[in-house]
Amino acid sequence: MWYNYYSEKSKKYKGTVKRMETRAAVIAIIVKDNESAGEINSLLHEYCDFVIGRMGIPYREKGINIISVAVDAPQDTISSLAGKIGRIKGVTAKTVYSPVE
């Protein structure tokens, strides 16, 4: 099925896309380099239409920050976001997907 896709948050026309099945997932992010925070936030903003919520925890004893991001999106979109985050210097990202129904 084809339909026009509009971003609810930005109200901008995103074009005509093929409707895809979505999956819920959690992207676990470990940040060792605090300078990476801006890049991470920029990517999360770019994918904000798919983000359900996020939680960040500073782990001062280890000098890292732990971020979990819950998303609901097509699997390709989730993989793309996690891959982009994982390529940032000083950042590691892993994804856990909900079971396929």
C-alpha positions as CSV (number, residue, x, y, z in Angstrom):
1,M,0.0,0.0,0.0
2,W,1.3,3.5,-0.9
3,Y,0.4,6.6,1.0
4,N,1.5,10.2,1.7
5,Y,3.6,10.3,4.9
6,Y,3.6,13.4,7.0
7,S,5.7,14.0,10.1
8,E,3.4,14.6,13.0
9,K,6.1,16.6,14.9
10,S,7.4,18.8,12.1
11,K,4.3,18.8,10.0
12,K,6.5,18.7,6.9
13,Y,5.6,16.6,3.9
14,K,8.0,13.7,3.6
15,G,6.8,12.3,0.3
16,T,5.1,9.1,-0.9
17,V,6.5,6.0,0.6
18,K,5.6,2.3,0.7
19,R,4.0,1.4,4.0
20,M,6.3,-0.9,6.0
21,E,5.9,-3.0,9.0
22,T,7.5,-1.6,12.1
23,R,9.1,-3.2,15.1
24,A,9.8,-2.0,18.6
25,A,13.4,-2.0,19.6
26,V,15.8,-0.6,22.2
27,I,19.1,0.9,21.1
28,A,21.7,0.7,24.0
29,I,24.4,3.4,23.7
30,I,27.6,3.6,25.7
31,V,29.3,7.0,25.4
32,K,32.9,7.2,26.5
33,D,33.7,10.6,24.8
34,N,31.4,13.4,26.0
35,E,32.3,15.4,22.9
36,S,30.1,13.0,21.0
37,A,26.9,14.2,22.7
38,G,26.0,16.8,20.1
39,E,26.3,14.3,17.3
40,I,24.2,11.7,19.1
41,N,21.5,14.3,19.9
42,S,21.5,15.5,16.2
43,L,20.9,12.0,15.0
44,L,18.2,11.3,17.5
45,H,16.5,14.6,16.5
46,E,16.7,13.5,12.8
47,Y,14.9,10.3,13.7
48,C,12.6,11.8,16.3
49,D,9.4,10.6,14.5
50,F,10.4,7.0,15.4
51,V,11.6,7.6,19.0
52,I,9.2,6.4,21.7
53,G,11.5,7.7,24.5
54,R,15.0,7.8,25.8
55,M,16.8,7.6,29.1
56,G,20.4,8.7,29.9
57,I,22.4,7.7,32.9
58,P,25.8,9.2,33.8
59,Y,28.1,6.5,35.3
60,R,30.7,8.8,36.8
61,E,32.7,6.0,38.5
62,K,33.5,4.5,35.1
63,G,33.6,7.8,33.2
64,I,30.9,6.8,30.7
65,N,27.3,7.6,30.0
66,I,24.6,5.0,29.3
67,I,21.7,5.9,27.0
68,S,18.8,3.7,26.1
69,V,16.5,4.7,23.2
70,A,13.2,3.0,22.6
71,V,12.0,3.2,18.9
72,D,9.2,1.9,16.8
73,A,10.2,1.9,13.1
74,P,10.9,-0.3,10.1
75,Q,13.9,-2.6,10.7
76,D,16.0,-0.8,8.1
77,T,15.5,2.5,9.8
78,I,16.4,1.2,13.2
79,S,19.6,-0.4,11.7
80,S,20.5,2.8,10.0
81,L,20.1,4.9,13.2
82,A,22.1,2.4,15.3
83,G,24.8,2.1,12.7
84,K,25.2,5.9,12.4
85,I,25.4,6.2,16.2
86,G,27.9,3.4,16.4
87,R,30.2,5.1,13.9
88,I,30.6,8.1,16.1
89,K,34.0,8.4,17.8
90,G,33.9,7.1,21.4
91,V,30.4,5.6,21.1
92,T,29.2,2.0,21.1
93,A,25.7,1.0,20.1
94,K,23.8,-2.3,20.1
95,T,20.2,-3.0,19.3
96,V,17.6,-5.4,20.7
97,Y,14.5,-6.0,18.6
98,S,11.0,-7.1,19.6
99,P,10.0,-10.6,18.3
100,V,8.5,-10.7,14.8
101,E,4.8,-11.5,15.1
